Amino acid sequence: MPHGDLWSVSVILMRVSGLSIPPVPLTFFKSSVAVCCFVIAVPIVGVPFFVRLEAEAYVRLACSAVLGISIADTMFAAALNRLGASLQALADCIYSPAIAGVGFLMFGELLGPW
């Protein structure tokens, strides 16, 4: 199944789940499943769980990941509940061009190759 189709099915399933499960528990469940899949996949692929980093870097990474993913996924689930999958997809498509336009208008930033 191509990636776009998989994303579409995932969004629809999340929307259907959101009809009976509030956004925070839904995000917690989805993140728990993702962590389990990650823990299973890493040894299969043969990549080490940890690389050489200082403890502070791991703490910062963990805090950033937990806060960022938790907040973003909860907001996404709440938006799906309020808007539905169609309008959420439209908002996703408009988001990047709108941010580029705001960056140009407010800060004079131009898009480049990187």
C-alpha positions in Angstrom: 0.0 0.0 0.0 1.5 3.4 -1.0 2.3 5.8 1.9 -0.4 8.3 1.0 -3.0 5.5 1.2 -1.7 4.3 4.5 -1.8 7.8 5.9 -5.4 8.2 4.6 -6.5 5.0 6.2 -4.7 5.9 9.5 -6.5 9.3 9.6 -9.9 7.8 9.0 -9.3 5.2 11.7 -8.1 7.9 14.1 -11.3 9.9 13.3 -13.5 6.9 13.8 -11.7 6.1 17.1 -12.1 9.7 18.1 -15.8 9.5 18.0 -15.8 7.3 21.2 -12.3 8.0 22.7 -11.2 11.5 23.8 -8.0 12.9 22.2 -5.7 12.5 25.3 -6.3 8.8 25.9 -6.3 8.2 22.1 -2.9 9.9 21.8 -1.5 7.9 24.8 -2.7 4.6 23.2 -1.3 5.5 19.8 2.1 6.5 21.3 2.2 3.3 23.4 1.6 1.2 20.3 4.3 3.2 18.4 6.9 2.7 21.2 6.2 -1.1 21.2 6.6 -1.3 17.5 9.8 0.7 17.7 11.2 -1.5 20.4 10.5 -4.6 18.3 11.7 -3.1 15.0 15.1 -1.7 16.2 16.7 -5.2 17.0 15.3 -6.6 13.7 16.9 -3.8 11.7 20.1 -4.2 13.7 20.4 -0.6 14.8 21.6 0.1 18.3 19.1 1.6 20.7 21.5 4.1 22.1 24.3 6.1 20.5 27.1 7.8 22.3 25.6 11.0 23.7 25.8 12.8 27.0 23.0 12.2 29.5 21.9 15.8 29.2 21.3 15.2 25.5 19.2 12.2 26.1 17.1 14.0 28.7 16.6 17.0 26.3 15.7 14.6 23.5 13.2 12.6 25.6 11.5 15.8 27.0 11.3 17.3 23.6 9.9 14.2 22.0 7.4 13.5 24.7 6.1 17.1 24.9 6.2 17.7 21.2 4.6 14.5 20.0 2.1 14.4 22.8 0.9 18.0 22.2 0.9 17.7 18.4 -0.9 14.4 18.3 -3.5 15.5 20.9 -4.2 18.7 18.9 -4.4 16.6 15.7 -6.9 14.2 17.3 -8.9 17.1 18.7 -8.9 18.8 15.2 -10.1 15.6 13.7 -13.0 15.4 16.2 -14.0 19.0 15.5 -13.4 19.3 11.7 -13.5 15.8 10.4 -11.0 14.1 8.1 -11.8 16.1 4.9 -11.4 19.6 6.4 -8.3 18.4 8.4 -6.7 17.2 5.2 -7.5 20.6 3.6 -5.9 22.4 6.6 -2.8 20.2 6.3 -2.5 21.1 2.6 -2.8 24.8 3.2 -0.5 24.9 6.3 2.9 24.8 4.6 2.2 27.4 1.8 0.6 29.7 4.4 3.6 29.5 6.7 5.9 30.2 3.7 3.7 33.2 2.8 3.7 34.6 6.4 7.5 34.1 6.6 7.9 36.2 3.4 5.4 38.9 4.4 6.6 39.3 8.0 10.3 38.5 7.7 11.2 38.8 4.0 12.3 35.1 4.0 12.6 33.4 0.6 12.3 29.8 -0.2 15.5 28.2 -1.4 16.8 24.7 -2.0 17.5 24.3 1.7 
